[in-house]
Amino acid sequence: VNLLRDNPQFAVRSIAVRNLNKPREIDLSSVELTDDPFKLADDPNIEVIVEVVGGVDPMYAVVKRALTNGKHIVTANKELIAKHGPELFALANQHNATIFFEAAVGGGIPLISTLQRGLQANRIARVAGIINGTTNYILTKMEQEKKPFAEALAEAQTAGFAESDPTNDIEGFDVVYKIAILSSLAFQAPVEVGQIYRQGITAISDLDIQLANEFGYRIKMIGLAQPGTGDQLDVRAHPMLVPLHHPLAGVEGVNNAIFINGSAVGEIMLFGPGAGRYPTASAVVGDVMTLSNALKHPDFARYFQLPIRSQAAPVYPIAETTNGYYIRLETHDSPGVIGHLGQAFGQHGVSLHSFTQKGVTADGTATIVLVTHSVREQQLQDALRDITAQATTKQIAVVLRVLN
């Protein structure tokens, strides 16, 4: 709010808040406060709505009302754009309005504008990135300080990097919303968020972190979007083993980084703070300033209309994707176990790249860890199904994909 008020181009007319009586850090005595956001959407004297509430309810209805009234929208709401973007963009076009959403992905990193305008001469081959600071903070703590997942999560919550209910972050929903947005911009076609494969980080142990390092990788929560076959898009959100030489492997703490492969520019990576009060404010106010300058030109809204088709692209089935895999399983420590594993993998065409056994517990449980060469996921799942059925197998503890 202070960034907006300090700029003579803007006049902050009204602010809608959830709780009118909540103490606030800044003086809002000169601004009208209301707990009814629809009042702003209907106010004929307001040109731009800045929405930083988050979530779909009630913001979906508020934004629709504002667009119908010809107001421009600046939002940081990733869930709203991911789930309802095509409909809202079409409504904006219909009413000669615009939607800016730089802060929805990547916090202070100018990622949206890079994909929208900076790389528009390119055919994008892949977008892959660390786009959730909470999970990256947790995985960094687990690696650097040898902390178990629960302890690293608790530290993230204490530091204010994770919500009291961290489900959206640690189960991968946040990354799903963000990679859906990036995919729609990169490939000019929306995807249904419910069709995006999702896997969180809750099953990853500090042992997995250690073993990944020994094999030459770091584990990162990755959003990935790339062409599949035909008009399908391969879009997913899950942890991956990233080779230590890859630029994404060195991204630590709450930082974000997005790696883009373009036909003309080649490979580029954007890095920076992915969340936080000031990085988000930087992106939001930057959008407002861009919009303010554009308002001076007639018919400017056409320039900012997104070339995204309304029909969602089909998502490439995860079973058809090809990856290397990291597998940690627990077996009885008995003769023939290794032979049975090799036979099951061989029968389904799964070739092993690396293999290790990490001791035996007092109850006779052996931990076996394998990394495979690239293989179609369905073949791997068929092999794991046969391995699970073996009497010597106690459990498949974790399966992670490798970033090729």
Summary of the structure (lengths in Angstrom):
residues: 404
radius of gyration: 23.7
end to end distance: 43.3
largest distance: 79.1
contacts: 1322
relative contact order: 0.13
helix: 39%
strand: 26%
